[in-house]
Amino acid sequence: MRDLLLRQKQILFFIIAGGLSAIVEIGSFKLLSSSLPHFFPRETDFYGLHYPLSNIFSTGCGIITNYFLSIWFVFERGKHSKRKEFVYFMVVSFISTLLSLGFFQVFYSYVFKENIDLIVYTLSPEIISKIAAILLVSVLNYSIKKKIIFNG
């Protein structure tokens, strides 16, 4: 019973940490995707890739935020050294970044074409695509981080 409660608590903290990291990632994406095209006009369409720099930099911000929240609030130290743990975390995050970028491209190019009006705020296709990519990749992230990185 205690293990079940701890697992539920860990999932809740993972969702909270993921939510805060997503806010950082989406906020930095919004900032970058609206400012970078002024300096790099090809940012909106770089050989078929939409907002590649904004995606990469904002994902990096989200990863760093998530790493610190994960080690402080979500997972206990695993059997790995801090250095090895960090390297594993970054490798998984790099792969997640590639997956997220790929999912974003698919969602932005083929799925989300219209704004979604939430009355108080309108979500653009870029933001909707970013949110969808984050949600899809986060399930994989939890499983890998739990089983491989923080497996103490």
TISEMAR-757075 format. One record per residue (C-alpha): residue number from 1; z, y, x; residue in one letter. Coordinates in steps of 0.05 Angstrom, whole numbers, plus 32768, in hexadecimal, padded with zeros to 4 digits. Each point is the difference from the previous one (the first is absolute). Layout:
# TISEMAR-757075
[r NUM [Z Y X] "A"]
...
This chain:
# TISEMAR-757075
[r 1 [8000 8000 8000] "M"]
[r 2 [8012 802F 8038] "R"]
[r 3 [7FBD 7FF3 8022] "D"]
[r 4 [7FDB 8010 7FBF] "L"]
[r 5 [8025 8042 7FF9] "L"]
[r 6 [7FF3 8012 8048] "L"]
[r 7 [7FB6 7FEF 7FF9] "R"]
[r 8 [7FFB 802B 7FC1] "Q"]
[r 9 [8024 8038 8023] "K"]
[r 10 [7FD0 7FFA 803B] "Q"]
[r 11 [7FC3 8002 7FD2] "I"]
[r 12 [801C 803D 7FDD] "L"]
[r 13 [800C 8023 8043] "F"]
[r 14 [7FBA 7FEB 8017] "F"]
[r 15 [7FE2 801F 7FC1] "I"]
[r 16 [8029 8040 800B] "I"]
[r 17 [7FED 8004 804A] "A"]
[r 18 [7FB8 7FF0 7FEE] "G"]
[r 19 [8000 8036 7FCA] "G"]
[r 20 [801B 8034 8030] "L"]
[r 21 [7FCE 7FEB 8035] "S"]
[r 22 [7FC8 8003 7FCC] "A"]
[r 23 [8015 8047 7FED] "I"]
[r 24 [7FFB 8013 804A] "V"]
[r 25 [7FBD 7FDD 8006] "E"]
[r 26 [7FE2 801B 7FC0] "I"]
[r 27 [801A 8046 800D] "G"]
[r 28 [7FE4 8001 8047] "S"]
[r 29 [7FBF 7FE3 7FE6] "F"]
[r 30 [7FFB 8038 7FCC] "K"]
[r 31 [800E 8034 8035] "L"]
[r 32 [7FCF 7FE2 8033] "L"]
[r 33 [7FC8 7FF0 7FCE] "S"]
[r 34 [8000 8047 7FE8] "S"]
[r 35 [8005 8021 8045] "S"]
[r 36 [7FDB 7FD3 8031] "L"]
[r 37 [7FBB 8008 7FDE] "P"]
[r 38 [8003 804A 8013] "H"]
[r 39 [8002 7FED 8049] "F"]
[r 40 [7FD9 7FBE 7FFC] "F"]
[r 41 [7FCC 8006 7FC9] "P"]
[r 42 [7FEE 7FB6 8007] "R"]
[r 43 [8047 7FED 7FEC] "E"]
[r 44 [7FEC 7FF9 7FB7] "T"]
[r 45 [7FC7 7FCF 8012] "D"]
[r 46 [7FFE 7FE6 8047] "F"]
[r 47 [7FC6 7FCE 7FFE] "Y"]
[r 48 [8018 7FE5 7FBD] "G"]
[r 49 [804A 8004 8010] "L"]
[r 50 [8025 8032 7FD5] "H"]
[r 51 [803A 8026 8020] "Y"]
[r 52 [800A 7FD1 803C] "P"]
[r 53 [802B 802F 802A] "L"]
[r 54 [802A 8015 7FC5] "S"]
[r 55 [800B 7FB6 7FF0] "N"]
[r 56 [8012 7FEC 8046] "I"]
[r 57 [802F 803A 800F] "F"]
[r 58 [8023 7FFD 7FBC] "S"]
[r 59 [8008 7FB5 8006] "T"]
[r 60 [801F 800A 8045] "G"]
[r 61 [8032 8031 7FE2] "C"]
[r 62 [8011 7FCD 7FCA] "G"]
[r 63 [8007 7FC7 8032] "I"]
[r 64 [8030 8027 802C] "I"]
[r 65 [802A 8015 7FC4] "T"]
[r 66 [8000 7FB8 7FE7] "N"]
[r 67 [8015 7FE4 8043] "Y"]
[r 68 [803E 802B 8004] "F"]
[r 69 [8012 7FF5 7FB7] "L"]
[r 70 [7FF6 7FB5 8009] "S"]
[r 71 [802E 7FFA 803C] "I"]
[r 72 [8034 802E 7FE2] "W"]
[r 73 [8004 7FE8 7FB8] "F"]
[r 74 [7FD5 7FC3 7FF0] "V"]
[r 75 [8000 7FC9 8034] "F"]
[r 76 [8036 7FE6 802E] "E"]
[r 77 [7FEF 7FFA 8049] "R"]
[r 78 [7FD7 7FC2 800E] "G"]
[r 79 [8002 7FD0 803A] "K"]
[r 80 [7FD0 802C 8027] "H"]
[r 81 [8012 8038 8030] "S"]
[r 82 [7FF8 8047 7FE6] "K"]
[r 83 [7FC2 8008 802C] "R"]
[r 84 [7FDF 7FC0 7FE8] "K"]
[r 85 [8013 8010 7FB9] "E"]
[r 86 [7FDF 8045 8006] "F"]
[r 87 [7FC1 7FE2 801E] "V"]
[r 88 [7FFB 7FCC 7FC9] "Y"]
[r 89 [800C 8037 7FCC] "F"]
[r 90 [7FC8 802A 801E] "M"]
[r 91 [7FCF 7FC6 8004] "V"]
[r 92 [800D 7FEF 7FB7] "V"]
[r 93 [7FFA 8049 7FEE] "S"]
[r 94 [7FBE 8006 8026] "F"]
[r 95 [7FE3 7FC6 7FD9] "I"]
[r 96 [801C 801E 7FC0] "S"]
[r 97 [7FDF 8043 8011] "T"]
[r 98 [7FBD 7FDE 8007] "L"]
[r 99 [800A 7FDC 7FBD] "L"]
[r 100 [8018 8040 7FDF] "S"]
[r 101 [7FC4 8026 801A] "L"]
[r 102 [7FD1 7FC9 7FE7] "G"]
[r 103 [8021 7FFE 7FBB] "F"]
[r 104 [7FFE 804C 7FFC] "F"]
[r 105 [7FB5 8000 800E] "Q"]
[r 106 [7FF3 7FCC 7FCA] "V"]
[r 107 [802C 8023 7FCD] "F"]
[r 108 [7FE4 8045 800F] "Y"]
[r 109 [7FB8 7FEA 8002] "S"]
[r 110 [7FFE 7FCF 7FC6] "Y"]
[r 111 [803E 8002 7FD4] "V"]
[r 112 [8020 8044 7FF7] "F"]
[r 113 [7FCC 8034 7FEF] "K"]
[r 114 [8025 802E 7FD0] "E"]
[r 115 [803F 802B 8005] "N"]
[r 116 [803D 7FE8 7FDA] "I"]
[r 117 [8023 8038 7FDC] "D"]
[r 118 [804C 7FF6 7FFD] "L"]
[r 119 [800A 8042 7FDB] "I"]
[r 120 [802C 801D 8037] "V"]
[r 121 [7FD2 7FE8 8039] "Y"]
[r 122 [7FBA 7FE7 8006] "T"]
[r 123 [7FF3 7FC5 802E] "L"]
[r 124 [7FBE 8003 8025] "S"]
[r 125 [7FD7 7FC1 800F] "P"]
[r 126 [8016 8007 8049] "E"]
[r 127 [804A 7FFF 7FEF] "I"]
[r 128 [7FF9 7FC8 7FCD] "I"]
[r 129 [7FDA 7FD6 8033] "S"]
[r 130 [8036 800E 8034] "K"]
[r 131 [8038 7FEC 7FD1] "I"]
[r 132 [7FDB 7FC0 7FEB] "A"]
[r 133 [7FF4 7FED 8049] "A"]
[r 134 [8049 800C 8012] "I"]
[r 135 [8018 7FD4 7FC6] "L"]
[r 136 [7FD1 7FC7 8012] "L"]
[r 137 [8013 8000 804A] "V"]
[r 138 [804B 8008 7FF4] "S"]
[r 139 [8007 7FB9 7FE3] "V"]
[r 140 [7FE2 7FE3 803F] "L"]
[r 141 [802C 802D 802C] "N"]
[r 142 [8041 7FEA 7FE0] "Y"]
[r 143 [7FEF 7FB6 8008] "S"]
[r 144 [7FEC 8006 8049] "I"]
[r 145 [8039 802F 8013] "K"]
[r 146 [8033 7FD3 7FDE] "K"]
[r 147 [7FE6 7FBE 801C] "K"]
[r 148 [7FE8 8012 8046] "I"]
[r 149 [801E 8041 8019] "I"]
[r 150 [8046 8004 7FE2] "F"]
[r 151 [800D 7FB6 7FF9] "N"]
[r 152 [8047 8000 8019] "G"]
